[in-house]
Each structure stands twice: as C-alpha cells, then as structure tokens.
Amino acid sequence: MSRVFKTKQFPAAELLRMFSDTTSITAIAEAVGADFHTVYKWRHNNIHINQWYADKYAVRLGLHPSAIWDDWFALEAF
C-alpha cells in the first residue's frame, strides 16, 4: 500500500517577512528567483505557495523551508 501526499500550501506572507518592508518587489523577485508579477501578487493578495516552490524559494535564500514556515514538516498523508 502506498501513501499519497497532498501538496501542502504555505502563505507567501511568511516568505515576505524575510525581507524588510522597504525592500522592493524587484529585489525580492531577484533574491528568490521569481517573476516581478508573482511577488507583486504575494505582497498584495492572500497568496499561498505550493511546497515545491516554497522549497525552491527558501533554498535561493540559503535557508531550509522550515526556517520560514514553522509547519513545514506537518505534511499530511492520505
């Protein structure tokens, strides 16, 4: 019997907290390797990032995703 894992979603707002309020959208986008418009949406909407992109963005900052999202290891198995 194999387990199927649901893709976890993490709030982009927690990633944005890694930057000061004065950091430009362009600088954040370059730091995490995302598009300007993507980061703009993060800043102005209640956007969530799936676990695969969350991992990518954290690693680009030199961090493990659990350093940004406290519930990183709370993946649910179904």
C-alpha positions in Angstrom: 0.0 0.0 0.0 1.5 3.3 -1.0 0.7 6.7 0.6 -0.5 9.6 -1.4 0.6 13.0 -0.1 -1.5 16.1 -0.6 0.5 19.1 -1.8 0.9 21.5 1.1 0.4 25.2 0.6 2.3 27.8 2.5 1.5 31.5 2.9 3.7 33.8 0.8 3.4 36.4 3.5 5.8 34.4 5.7 8.4 34.4 2.9 8.0 38.1 2.5 8.7 38.6 6.3 12.3 37.6 5.5 12.7 41.0 3.8 12.2 44.5 5.3 9.1 46.4 4.4 11.2 48.8 2.3 12.7 46.0 0.1 11.5 46.5 -3.5 9.4 43.9 -5.3 12.2 43.7 -7.9 14.8 42.9 -5.2 12.7 40.2 -3.7 11.9 38.7 -7.1 15.6 38.5 -7.9 16.5 37.1 -4.5 14.1 34.2 -4.7 14.2 33.7 -8.4 10.6 34.6 -9.1 8.9 36.9 -11.6 8.1 40.5 -10.5 4.4 40.0 -11.1 4.4 36.9 -8.9 6.0 38.8 -6.0 3.6 41.7 -6.6 0.7 39.3 -6.1 2.2 37.9 -2.9 2.5 41.3 -1.5 -1.0 42.5 -2.4 -3.1 39.3 -2.1 -3.5 36.4 0.2 -1.5 34.0 -1.9 -0.1 30.6 -0.9 2.9 28.8 -2.5 2.9 25.1 -3.0 5.6 23.1 -1.2 7.8 22.6 -4.3 8.1 26.4 -5.0 8.3 27.2 -1.3 11.3 24.9 -1.0 12.9 26.4 -4.1 12.5 30.0 -2.8 13.8 29.1 0.6 16.9 27.4 -0.8 17.5 30.5 -3.0 17.7 32.5 0.3 20.2 29.9 1.7 17.6 28.6 4.2 15.7 25.4 4.8 12.0 26.0 4.3 11.3 25.1 8.0 13.2 28.3 8.9 10.4 30.3 7.1 7.4 28.1 7.6 7.0 26.6 11.1 4.6 23.9 9.9 6.9 22.7 7.1 7.1 19.1 8.5 3.4 18.8 9.0 2.8 17.1 5.7 -0.5 15.1 5.7 -0.6 11.6 4.4 -3.8 10.2 2.9 
